[in-house]
Amino acid sequence: MLDQINLFCFGGVPLKGFQQTLQNKISIRGQALHCGKTVAVTLIPQPVDTGIRFCRVDHPEQPILPAKPGNIVDTTRSISLGTDHWRIQTIEHLMAAFHGLAVDNLLVEVDGPEIPLGDGSAQYFVEQILQAGLAVQEKPRKVRKITAPVWVTDGDDPRSYLIALPGEGFRISYCFTSDHKVTGTQFAQYVNDPETFQRKLAPARTIAFWRELEVLRKQGLALGGNMEIAVVVGEEGYLNQLKYDDEIVRHKILDVLGDLYLLGPLEGEIIGIRSGHKLDLELALKLEEHLG
């Protein structure tokens, strides 16, 4: 029996349309979650067919990598893009903002090892992007269609699945389950369109279990964490105010939305059960083989 069920899906806008970038360059500055440093990100409009690319401007060579599944080097508590010599951590919320707002072409310049977290959601980026304005470009979007079932499972957790199916539009169904008595089970379904994304998905914050925070910090993670940037779960209840009763599962969908945008716009249906960044990347890599 599901503890919480919330279907916040209604008619999505067509996926096909014209490519988009920003009207103006914008800079965003804030504290990163895991390294705890203040980092600046600059979003620079790009020509059609450029895609999303990331650049570490604090490195002498200022290396650039496209946001592609093969360029992800770590999925521990976030996704990190990079090489053996450099990386940019926690790109998923920014990628979710690009996906939800249908932004196709941008150069993301970062002056540190991680993207700022904002309030732990994608809303931080959405507001800045909308303020800068979206620019419709002259070529159609390249939407990749899922034509056959593709799935991945977690060998360490047989209850975890992530499945891609053919379908019209783009829909994500997700079931969050936990043995923790506070969170229980939550289910939500999301049909991709910018209005729904802005109102019902982008503001959902990441989850943090209070009992795990000290362990994470000893591992060099969550050094910039505080009670304002996550749904904090204590032993007997939530330790801060929720934005939605099912904020946890909404954020899980947000993560899937960001992680799978490594493939660009997709048409099909995604079903996730207890999955995370590791399975998201595995599915993206497997889909890339099938999509060609």
JOGI-V776084 format. One record per residue. N is the residue number from 1. NEAR is the number of other ideal C-beta (glycine too) atoms within 8 Angstrom. Layout:
n	near
N	NEAR
N	NEAR
This chain:
n	near
1	2
2	8
3	6
4	11
5	6
6	11
7	6
8	11
9	9
10	6
11	5
12	13
13	7
14	6
15	12
16	6
17	8
18	9
19	13
20	12
21	13
22	15
23	7
24	7
25	9
26	11
27	8
28	12
29	8
30	10
31	10
32	18
33	17
34	14
35	12
36	8
37	10
38	9
39	15
40	10
41	14
42	11
43	16
44	10
45	11
46	9
47	7
48	9
49	8
50	9
51	9
52	13
53	13
54	14
55	12
56	13
57	9
58	6
59	8
60	3
61	4
62	8
63	10
64	8
65	12
66	9
67	13
68	7
69	10
70	6
71	11
72	11
73	9
74	9
75	11
76	7
77	7
78	13
79	15
80	14
81	12
82	11
83	9
84	3
85	5
86	9
87	10
88	13
89	14
90	13
91	15
92	13
93	17
94	13
95	15
96	16
97	15
98	13
99	14
100	15
101	14
102	11
103	14
104	15
105	15
106	15
107	11
108	13
109	10
110	15
111	9
112	11
113	11
114	14
115	13
116	13
117	15
118	11
119	9
120	12
121	14
122	15
123	10
124	14
125	12
126	14
127	8
128	11
129	14
130	10
131	7
132	11
133	8
134	12
135	9
136	6
137	12
138	4
139	7
140	7
141	11
142	8
143	10
144	10
145	9
146	16
147	5
148	6
149	7
150	11
151	9
152	10
153	9
154	12
155	5
156	3
157	7
158	6
159	7
160	12
161	14
162	17
163	10
164	12
165	10
166	9
167	10
168	3
169	10
170	14
171	13
172	14
173	12
174	16
175	12
176	12
177	8
178	7
179	2
180	8
181	4
182	10
183	10
184	10
185	10
186	14
187	14
188	14
189	11
190	16
191	12
192	14
193	9
194	9
195	6
196	15
197	14
198	12
199	7
200	10
201	17
202	14
203	10
204	13
205	13
206	11
207	10
208	12
209	9
210	10
211	5
212	8
213	11
214	6
215	7
216	11
217	11
218	6
219	6
220	7
221	10
222	11
223	10
224	13
225	11
226	5
227	7
228	6
229	13
230	10
231	14
232	11
233	12
234	9
235	5
236	4
237	5
238	10
239	8
240	8
241	4
242	8
243	7
244	10
245	6
246	11
247	12
248	12
249	15
250	15
251	14
252	12
253	15
254	16
255	13
256	15
257	17
258	18
259	14
260	14
261	14
262	12
263	11
264	10
265	13
266	12
267	12
268	11
269	12
270	15
271	11
272	16
273	11
274	12
275	13
276	9
277	13
278	8
279	15
280	16
281	14
282	10
283	15
284	13
285	10
286	10
287	14
288	10
289	7
290	10
291	9
292	3
